[in-house]
Amino acid sequence: MSLVEAALLDILACPVCHAPLREAAQELVCTGDGCGLAYPVEDGIPVLLEDEARRAD
């Protein structure tokens, strides 16, 4: 099951570096080189705030 709708995922981007996001576990991870932030998804709503993000491993 997808965290967010595919159409929404197609238009979402990392608010820091503007790279596309991909789904991983219960979060959206930035695909940009050198950025690597992971944003939580709460009740199907991506929380795209830099203060709420963590560094992806």
VMD Tcl script that builds the backbone (N, CA, C; Angstrom):
set m [mol new atoms 171]
animate dup $m
set s [atomselect $m all]
$s set {name element resname resid chain x y z} {
  {N N MET 1 A 0.834 -1.182 0.000}
  {CA C MET 1 A 0.000 0.000 0.000}
  {C C MET 1 A 0.881 1.249 0.000}
  {N N SER 2 A 0.498 2.203 -0.777}
  {CA C SER 2 A 1.268 3.427 -0.937}
  {C C SER 2 A 0.983 4.418 0.189}
  {N N LEU 3 A 2.010 5.149 0.607}
  {CA C LEU 3 A 1.842 6.162 1.654}
  {C C LEU 3 A 1.018 7.343 1.159}
  {N N VAL 4 A 1.303 7.789 -0.061}
  {CA C VAL 4 A 0.577 8.903 -0.666}
  {C C VAL 4 A 0.160 8.499 -2.073}
  {N N GLU 5 A -0.826 9.181 -2.614}
  {CA C GLU 5 A -1.290 8.863 -3.961}
  {C C GLU 5 A -0.179 9.100 -4.971}
  {N N ALA 6 A -0.147 8.275 -6.002}
  {CA C ALA 6 A 0.903 8.369 -7.023}
  {C C ALA 6 A 0.913 9.738 -7.688}
  {N N ALA 7 A -0.254 10.306 -7.958}
  {CA C ALA 7 A -0.321 11.623 -8.600}
  {C C ALA 7 A 0.309 12.697 -7.712}
  {N N LEU 8 A 0.126 12.587 -6.410}
  {CA C LEU 8 A 0.711 13.545 -5.485}
  {C C LEU 8 A 2.223 13.357 -5.418}
  {N N LEU 9 A 2.668 12.124 -5.370}
  {CA C LEU 9 A 4.098 11.840 -5.313}
  {C C LEU 9 A 4.811 12.374 -6.557}
  {N N ASP 10 A 4.133 12.361 -7.691}
  {CA C ASP 10 A 4.724 12.863 -8.935}
  {C C ASP 10 A 5.025 14.354 -8.879}
  {N N ILE 11 A 4.281 15.113 -8.091}
  {CA C ILE 11 A 4.491 16.568 -8.061}
  {C C ILE 11 A 5.232 17.055 -6.821}
  {N N LEU 12 A 5.389 16.193 -5.820}
  {CA C LEU 12 A 6.086 16.601 -4.604}
  {C C LEU 12 A 7.598 16.661 -4.846}
  {N N ALA 13 A 8.252 17.599 -4.162}
  {CA C ALA 13 A 9.700 17.726 -4.240}
  {C C ALA 13 A 10.226 18.109 -2.867}
  {N N CYS 14 A 11.485 17.839 -2.655}
  {CA C CYS 14 A 12.137 18.217 -1.408}
  {C C CYS 14 A 12.104 19.738 -1.288}
  {N N PRO 15 A 11.626 20.266 -0.178}
  {CA C PRO 15 A 11.575 21.715 -0.024}
  {C C PRO 15 A 12.959 22.358 0.139}
  {N N VAL 16 A 13.978 21.567 0.400}
  {CA C VAL 16 A 15.329 22.100 0.596}
  {C C VAL 16 A 16.083 22.181 -0.736}
  {N N CYS 17 A 16.127 21.072 -1.477}
  {CA C CYS 17 A 16.919 21.047 -2.714}
  {C C CYS 17 A 16.070 20.887 -3.979}
  {N N HIS 18 A 14.781 20.672 -3.833}
  {CA C HIS 18 A 13.822 20.575 -4.939}
  {C C HIS 18 A 13.948 19.307 -5.783}
  {N N ALA 19 A 14.642 18.297 -5.269}
  {CA C ALA 19 A 14.750 17.008 -5.954}
  {C C ALA 19 A 13.471 16.202 -5.715}
  {N N PRO 20 A 13.165 15.243 -6.576}
  {CA C PRO 20 A 12.002 14.377 -6.366}
  {C C PRO 20 A 12.128 13.576 -5.076}
  {N N LEU 21 A 10.981 13.124 -4.577}
  {CA C LEU 21 A 10.932 12.293 -3.375}
  {C C LEU 21 A 10.522 10.877 -3.758}
  {N N ARG 22 A 10.955 9.904 -2.960}
  {CA C ARG 22 A 10.527 8.514 -3.160}
  {C C ARG 22 A 10.026 7.979 -1.826}
  {N N GLU 23 A 9.150 6.990 -1.902}
  {CA C GLU 23 A 8.615 6.372 -0.688}
  {C C GLU 23 A 9.608 5.366 -0.122}
  {N N ALA 24 A 9.712 5.348 1.187}
  {CA C ALA 24 A 10.541 4.364 1.888}
  {C C ALA 24 A 9.970 4.223 3.290}
  {N N ALA 25 A 9.589 3.011 3.660}
  {CA C ALA 25 A 8.994 2.741 4.979}
  {C C ALA 25 A 7.829 3.691 5.218}
  {N N GLN 26 A 7.875 4.468 6.264}
  {CA C GLN 26 A 6.785 5.392 6.599}
  {C C GLN 26 A 7.193 6.847 6.361}
  {N N GLU 27 A 7.989 7.076 5.316}
  {CA C GLU 27 A 8.476 8.421 5.051}
  {C C GLU 27 A 8.746 8.620 3.569}
  {N N LEU 28 A 8.982 9.868 3.197}
  {CA C LEU 28 A 9.385 10.217 1.847}
  {C C LEU 28 A 10.831 10.681 1.921}
  {N N VAL 29 A 11.666 10.111 1.058}
  {CA C VAL 29 A 13.101 10.372 1.090}
  {C C VAL 29 A 13.499 11.157 -0.153}
  {N N CYS 30 A 14.312 12.181 0.060}
  {CA C CYS 30 A 14.827 12.993 -1.028}
  {C C CYS 30 A 15.802 12.173 -1.860}
  {N N THR 31 A 15.718 12.309 -3.188}
  {CA C THR 31 A 16.612 11.585 -4.086}
  {C C THR 31 A 17.794 12.443 -4.529}
  {N N GLY 32 A 17.883 13.671 -4.042}
  {CA C GLY 32 A 18.947 14.579 -4.440}
  {C C GLY 32 A 20.296 14.171 -3.866}
  {N N ASP 33 A 21.342 14.318 -4.679}
  {CA C ASP 33 A 22.705 14.019 -4.231}
  {C C ASP 33 A 23.096 14.998 -3.139}
  {N N GLY 34 A 23.559 14.468 -2.025}
  {CA C GLY 34 A 24.030 15.304 -0.945}
  {C C GLY 34 A 22.966 15.809 0.005}
  {N N CYS 35 A 21.710 15.670 -0.318}
  {CA C CYS 35 A 20.644 16.163 0.565}
  {C C CYS 35 A 20.262 15.061 1.550}
  {N N GLY 36 A 19.580 14.031 1.052}
  {CA C GLY 36 A 19.277 12.858 1.856}
  {C C GLY 36 A 18.334 13.055 3.024}
  {N N LEU 37 A 17.453 14.047 2.961}
  {CA C LEU 37 A 16.489 14.224 4.047}
  {C C LEU 37 A 15.314 13.270 3.877}
  {N N ALA 38 A 14.783 12.810 4.991}
  {CA C ALA 38 A 13.617 11.921 4.999}
  {C C ALA 38 A 12.499 12.626 5.765}
  {N N TYR 39 A 11.344 12.751 5.126}
  {CA C TYR 39 A 10.211 13.466 5.692}
  {C C TYR 39 A 9.136 12.475 6.145}
  {N N PRO 40 A 8.574 12.665 7.320}
  {CA C PRO 40 A 7.544 11.737 7.800}
  {C C PRO 40 A 6.227 11.924 7.045}
  {N N VAL 41 A 5.430 10.859 7.049}
  {CA C VAL 41 A 4.073 10.914 6.508}
  {C C VAL 41 A 3.148 10.541 7.657}
  {N N GLU 42 A 2.267 11.462 8.018}
  {CA C GLU 42 A 1.344 11.248 9.136}
  {C C GLU 42 A -0.087 11.208 8.627}
  {N N ASP 43 A -0.746 10.067 8.803}
  {CA C ASP 43 A -2.123 9.872 8.352}
  {C C ASP 43 A -2.285 10.191 6.876}
  {N N GLY 44 A -1.294 9.796 6.059}
  {CA C GLY 44 A -1.354 10.006 4.619}
  {C C GLY 44 A -0.974 11.398 4.171}
  {N N ILE 45 A -0.519 12.242 5.092}
  {CA C ILE 45 A -0.156 13.617 4.757}
  {C C ILE 45 A 1.350 13.795 4.948}
  {N N PRO 46 A 2.070 14.109 3.860}
  {CA C PRO 46 A 3.512 14.339 3.987}
  {C C PRO 46 A 3.786 15.612 4.792}
  {N N VAL 47 A 4.709 15.519 5.732}
  {CA C VAL 47 A 5.108 16.677 6.535}
  {C C VAL 47 A 6.432 17.159 5.956}
  {N N LEU 48 A 6.347 18.103 5.016}
  {CA C LEU 48 A 7.530 18.555 4.285}
  {C C LEU 48 A 8.131 19.801 4.925}
  {N N LEU 49 A 8.487 19.668 6.171}
  {CA C LEU 49 A 9.131 20.739 6.912}
  {C C LEU 49 A 10.546 20.308 7.247}
  {N N GLU 50 A 11.516 21.162 6.960}
  {CA C GLU 50 A 12.913 20.805 7.216}
  {C C GLU 50 A 13.144 20.477 8.687}
  {N N ASP 51 A 12.455 21.169 9.589}
  {CA C ASP 51 A 12.609 20.916 11.023}
  {C C ASP 51 A 12.083 19.550 11.444}
  {N N GLU 52 A 11.178 18.961 10.670}
  {CA C GLU 52 A 10.604 17.647 10.976}
  {C C GLU 52 A 11.353 16.509 10.269}
  {N N ALA 53 A 12.242 16.846 9.354}
  {CA C ALA 53 A 12.967 15.844 8.586}
  {C C ALA 53 A 14.135 15.286 9.395}
  {N N ARG 54 A 14.583 14.118 8.968}
  {CA C ARG 54 A 15.781 13.511 9.556}
  {C C ARG 54 A 16.708 13.162 8.418}
  {N N ARG 55 A 17.950 12.961 8.729}
  {CA C ARG 55 A 18.925 12.526 7.717}
  {C C ARG 55 A 18.706 11.044 7.440}
  {N N ALA 56 A 18.481 10.704 6.175}
  {CA C ALA 56 A 18.301 9.300 5.798}
  {C C ALA 56 A 19.645 8.585 5.866}
  {N N ASP 57 A 19.606 7.311 6.210}
  {CA C ASP 57 A 20.844 6.531 6.321}
  {C C ASP 57 A 21.384 6.150 4.965}
}
mol reanalyze $m
mol bondsrecalc $m
mol representation Tube
mol addrep $m
